[in-house]
Amino acid sequence: MDKKTVCVGMSGGVDSSVAAYLLKEQGYNVIGVTMQIWQDEDADQISEHGGCCGLSAVDDARRVAAQLEIPYYVMNFKEDFRKYVIDYFVDEYRNGRTPNPCIACNRYVKWESLLRRSLSIGGDYIATGHYARVEQLPNGRYTLHVAKGIEKDQTYALYNLTQDQLSKTLMPVGEYNKTQIRQIAADIGIQVANKPDSQDICFVLDGDYAGYLEREEGLKAVPGNFVDMNGKVLGTHKGIIHYTIGQRKGLGLAMGHPVFVVDIIPETNEVVIGENADTFSKELIADKTNFMSVEHPEDGMQVIGKIRYAHKGVPCRIYMLDDDRVRVVFDEPVRAATKGQAVVFYENDYIVGGGTIKEIIR
């Protein structure tokens, strides 16, 4: 049988480096690829903040590829990254939602763009260093199984991949935990064995999202009113891009007790404030759905729903609506479900599907 060729997205970190090594050991023809998505940067800053696709990442990935004796290329995806990640990021904040740029980047850049380019140069598969496992179910559909190293599982951020993308994807790191991956790297002498993990959003180096939006994207923060649940004005906020649902700190409101952001209304430029109990909801509507393990879920299907990356998940039922929307009814209220974030559904540690939270029903 002919050896298959796999293009490995190499970020210069330990996970993708070990992924390339494991696939070579399994007998694949391995090609290392780094996606150049962010060019206007300071290499020292990127190195310090752990950026995944910056200038320093290229240097590290190139050294690892040379050590593994595999071909290595840098592919420029700057335009795709601008269109599908940064522009989306800006638009979501402008409209009072909290985006998840990593999910957009995975779907449209790390998979769609990389897969298309990899196939054009003779690749059969793409691979990444994500902690997840691709599996084909008895019904013929591809889905993601949570990683064996559950503490590092990244399936939540990958729920939006298509069947075609999954059928051409390898994720060897999902069979290990982080400690094992670092040990493999140390055993084979890879220099990045102890490199810190990437943190936060790669193009916002200091973690100040509002500052980035104003400074780099010209999105002006317009002050408006804090209002209570009945519309009573409580004070003045700095601009809706500074806030997210569930936020308690940094509000600058002297209420005599902790209060929280309950809603953001871009049409009136208002930030709604309430008690902790007001941040809980039992239902939500999600749109832009994508399903993996099933083509169409049965009405009322029982699943586990996660409303953010670190959420442990809550049992819920899902009901399909028109226009690929889904109504999600949780068995117990969830805290700070946030418009713009993903809700991802699991069954027996496999992804059923997910969507973007559009409406919160309290």
C-alpha positions in Angstrom: 0.0 0.0 0.0 1.3 3.5 -0.9 2.4 5.6 2.0 -0.1 8.4 2.7 1.1 12.0 2.9 0.0 14.2 5.8 0.6 17.9 6.2 1.0 18.7 9.9 0.1 22.2 11.0 3.2 23.1 13.1 2.9 26.0 15.6 6.3 25.6 17.0 4.9 24.2 20.2 5.4 20.8 21.8 2.0 19.3 20.8 2.2 19.8 17.1 5.9 18.9 17.1 5.1 15.5 18.7 2.2 15.0 16.4 4.6 15.3 13.4 7.0 12.8 15.1 4.2 10.3 15.9 2.8 10.3 12.4 6.3 9.8 10.9 6.8 6.8 13.3 3.4 5.5 12.0 4.8 5.4 8.5 3.2 8.5 6.9 5.1 10.8 4.6 5.0 13.9 6.8 5.2 17.5 5.6 5.5 20.3 8.2 3.5 23.5 7.6 3.3 26.7 9.6 0.4 29.0 8.8 1.6 32.6 8.6 -1.5 34.5 9.7 -0.2 37.5 11.6 2.7 39.3 10.1 2.8 42.7 11.8 4.4 41.7 15.1 7.4 41.9 17.3 9.1 38.5 17.5 10.1 39.0 21.2 6.5 39.9 22.1 5.1 36.9 20.4 7.6 34.6 22.0 6.8 36.1 25.4 3.1 35.7 25.0 3.2 32.3 23.5 1.6 33.2 20.1 0.9 30.1 18.0 1.5 31.3 14.5 4.0 34.2 14.8 7.5 34.8 13.7 9.1 32.9 16.6 6.7 30.0 15.9 8.2 29.7 12.4 11.7 29.5 13.8 10.8 26.8 16.4 8.8 24.8 13.9 11.5 24.9 11.3 14.1 23.7 13.8 11.8 20.8 14.8 11.1 19.8 11.2 14.9 19.8 10.5 15.4 17.6 13.5 12.7 15.2 12.4 14.1 15.3 8.8 10.8 16.2 7.2 10.1 18.9 4.5 8.8 22.2 5.9 6.9 25.1 4.4 5.4 28.4 5.6 2.0 29.1 4.0 0.6 32.6 4.0 -3.0 32.7 5.2 -3.1 36.3 6.3 -6.0 37.3 4.1 -8.1 34.4 5.3 -7.3 35.1 8.9 -8.3 38.7 8.5 -11.6 37.8 6.8 -12.7 34.9 8.9 -11.2 35.7 12.3 -10.3 39.3 12.9 -13.2 40.9 11.0 -15.6 38.4 12.7 -14.1 39.3 16.1 -14.6 43.0 15.5 -18.2 42.6 14.2 -19.2 40.4 17.2 -18.0 42.9 19.8 -19.6 45.8 17.8 -22.9 43.9 18.1 -22.7 43.3 21.8 -21.7 39.6 21.5 -18.6 37.8 22.8 -16.8 36.0 20.0 -14.8 32.8 20.0 -12.1 33.5 17.5 -10.4 30.2 18.0 -13.4 28.3 16.8 -13.6 30.5 13.7 -9.9 30.0 13.1 -10.1 26.3 13.5 -13.0 26.0 11.0 -12.0 28.4 8.3 -8.2 28.7 8.5 -6.6 25.8 10.3 -8.9 23.4 8.4 -10.6 24.8 5.4 -7.7 26.9 4.1 -4.9 24.5 5.2 -6.7 21.4 3.9 -7.3 23.0 0.5 -3.7 24.0 0.2 -2.4 20.7 1.5 -4.5 18.7 -1.0 -3.1 20.9 -3.8 0.5 19.9 -3.0 -0.3 16.2 -2.8 -1.4 15.7 0.8 -4.0 13.0 1.7 -4.6 14.3 5.2 -3.9 17.2 7.5 -3.0 16.8 11.1 -2.7 19.1 14.2 -1.6 18.9 17.8 -5.1 19.2 19.2 -6.2 17.1 22.1 -9.1 15.3 20.4 -9.7 12.0 18.6 -11.3 11.7 15.2 -13.5 8.6 14.9 -15.9 7.2 12.3 -19.1 5.8 13.9 -21.1 2.7 12.8 -23.5 5.1 11.1 -20.7 6.2 8.8 -20.4 9.7 10.2 -17.2 11.2 11.5 -17.1 12.8 14.9 -14.7 13.8 17.6 -14.1 11.8 20.8 -12.8 13.6 23.8 -9.1 13.3 24.3 -7.6 10.6 26.7 -6.0 13.5 28.5 -9.3 14.9 29.4 -7.9 17.9 31.3 -6.5 19.2 28.0 -9.5 18.2 25.8 -10.0 20.6 23.0 -13.1 19.2 21.3 -15.3 22.1 22.3 -13.3 24.5 20.0 -13.5 22.0 17.1 -17.3 21.2 17.0 -17.7 23.2 13.8 -15.6 21.0 11.5 -17.3 19.4 8.6 -17.6 15.7 7.6 -15.2 16.2 4.7 -12.7 17.9 6.9 -12.9 15.3 9.6 -12.5 12.5 7.1 -9.1 14.0 6.1 -7.9 14.8 9.6 -5.5 13.0 11.9 -5.1 14.0 15.6 -2.5 11.6 17.1 -2.0 13.7 20.3 -5.5 12.9 21.4 -4.4 9.5 22.5 -2.1 10.9 25.2 -2.1 13.3 28.1 0.1 16.5 28.3 2.6 14.9 30.6 3.1 12.0 28.1 3.5 14.4 25.2 6.1 16.4 27.0 7.9 13.2 27.9 8.0 12.0 24.3 9.4 15.3 23.2 12.1 15.1 25.9 12.9 11.5 25.0 13.6 12.4 21.3 15.4 15.6 22.3 13.0 18.2 20.8 14.0 21.6 22.0 10.4 22.8 22.6 9.7 20.0 25.1 9.2 22.5 27.9 7.8 25.4 25.9 4.8 27.1 27.6 1.4 26.5 26.1 -0.2 29.3 24.0 -2.5 31.5 26.0 -5.6 33.6 25.1 -6.1 35.1 21.7 -3.0 35.1 19.6 -3.5 38.5 18.0 -4.3 40.3 21.2 -0.9 40.0 22.9 -1.7 41.8 26.1 -5.2 40.3 26.7 -6.8 43.8 26.5 -9.5 43.1 23.9 -11.2 46.5 24.2 -7.9 48.2 23.8 -7.0 46.2 20.8 -10.4 47.0 19.2 -9.9 50.7 19.7 -6.2 50.9 18.9 -5.9 48.5 16.0 -9.4 48.3 14.5 -10.7 51.8 15.1 -13.8 50.5 16.9 -14.7 53.5 19.1 -16.1 52.6 22.5 -19.1 54.9 23.0 -20.2 55.4 26.6 -23.8 54.6 27.5 -26.0 53.7 30.4 -25.9 50.9 32.9 -29.5 50.0 33.6 -31.2 47.5 35.9 -33.6 44.8 34.9 -36.4 47.3 34.8 -34.5 49.8 32.7 -33.7 52.2 35.5 -30.4 54.0 34.9 -27.7 53.1 37.4 -24.7 54.9 35.9 -22.5 55.3 32.9 -20.4 52.5 31.2 -17.3 52.9 29.1 -18.7 51.3 25.9 -20.2 47.9 25.3 -16.9 46.4 24.0 -15.6 46.5 27.6 -18.2 44.0 28.9 -19.3 40.4 28.7 -22.2 38.5 30.3 -21.5 37.4 33.9 -18.9 40.1 34.5 -18.6 41.4 38.0 -15.3 43.2 38.2 -14.5 46.5 36.6 -18.0 47.8 36.5 -17.4 50.9 38.7 -20.8 50.8 40.2 -21.2 51.4 44.0 -24.3 49.3 44.6 -23.3 48.1 48.1 -23.2 44.4 47.0 -21.9 42.5 44.0 -23.7 43.0 40.8 -23.2 41.4 37.4 -23.7 42.1 33.7 -26.8 40.3 32.7 -27.3 41.5 29.1 -25.8 43.9 26.5 -28.2 45.7 24.2 -26.3 47.3 21.3 -29.4 48.9 19.8 -29.6 51.3 22.8 -26.0 51.0 23.9 -27.1 49.7 27.3 -25.5 47.3 29.7 -28.0 45.5 31.8 -27.0 44.9 35.5 -28.6 42.4 37.8 -28.0 40.0 40.7 -26.1 36.8 40.5 -29.4 34.9 40.2 -30.2 36.9 37.1 -27.2 35.5 35.3 -28.8 32.0 35.3 -30.9 30.7 32.4 -32.5 27.3 31.6 -33.1 27.8 27.9 -31.3 29.3 24.9 -31.5 29.5 21.1 -28.5 28.7 19.0 -28.0 29.2 15.3 -25.3 28.3 12.7 -25.5 24.7 13.9 -23.2 22.0 12.8 -23.8 18.3 13.6 -21.2 15.6 13.6 -22.3 12.2 15.1 -25.8 12.6 13.6 -27.1 14.3 10.5 -30.3 15.5 12.2 -30.8 15.1 15.9 -34.1 13.6 17.1 -36.5 16.1 18.6 -35.9 16.2 22.3 -32.6 14.3 22.1 -30.9 14.1 25.5 -27.3 15.3 25.4 -24.7 17.1 27.6 -24.4 20.8 26.7 -21.3 22.9 27.3 -21.7 26.7 27.1 -18.0 27.5 27.3 -14.6 25.8 27.0 -14.2 25.3 30.7 -17.8 24.4 31.4 -18.3 20.9 32.8 -21.5 20.5 30.9 -25.1 20.1 32.0 -27.7 17.5 30.7 -30.1 19.1 28.3 -32.6 18.4 25.5 -32.3 19.8 22.0 -35.2 20.7 19.6 -34.5 21.7 16.0 -36.2 24.9 14.8 -36.2 26.4 11.3 -33.2 27.9 9.6 -30.8 25.4 11.3 -31.5 26.9 14.7 -31.8 24.8 17.8 -33.6 25.3 21.1 -31.7 24.0 24.1 -33.5 23.2 27.4 -31.2 22.5 30.3 -32.1 20.2 33.2 -30.7 22.8 35.6 -30.0 26.5 35.0 -26.6 27.4 33.6 -24.7 30.5 34.6 -23.7 33.3 32.2 -24.7 31.8 28.9 -23.3 34.4 26.5 -24.4 35.4 23.1 -21.7 34.8 20.5 -20.2 31.9 22.4 -20.7 28.2 21.3 -23.0 25.6 22.9 -21.6 22.2 22.2 -23.5 18.9 22.6 -22.0 15.6 23.7 -23.2 12.0 24.0 -21.0 9.4 25.6 -17.9 11.7 25.2 -18.6 12.1 21.5 -19.6 15.4 19.9 -23.1 15.4 18.6 -22.9 19.0 17.3 -23.2 22.6 18.4 -24.1 26.1 17.4 -23.6 29.8 18.3 -25.7 31.1 21.2 -28.1 33.7 19.7 -30.7 34.2 22.4 -30.9 33.6 26.1 -34.3 32.6 27.6 -34.7 33.3 31.3 
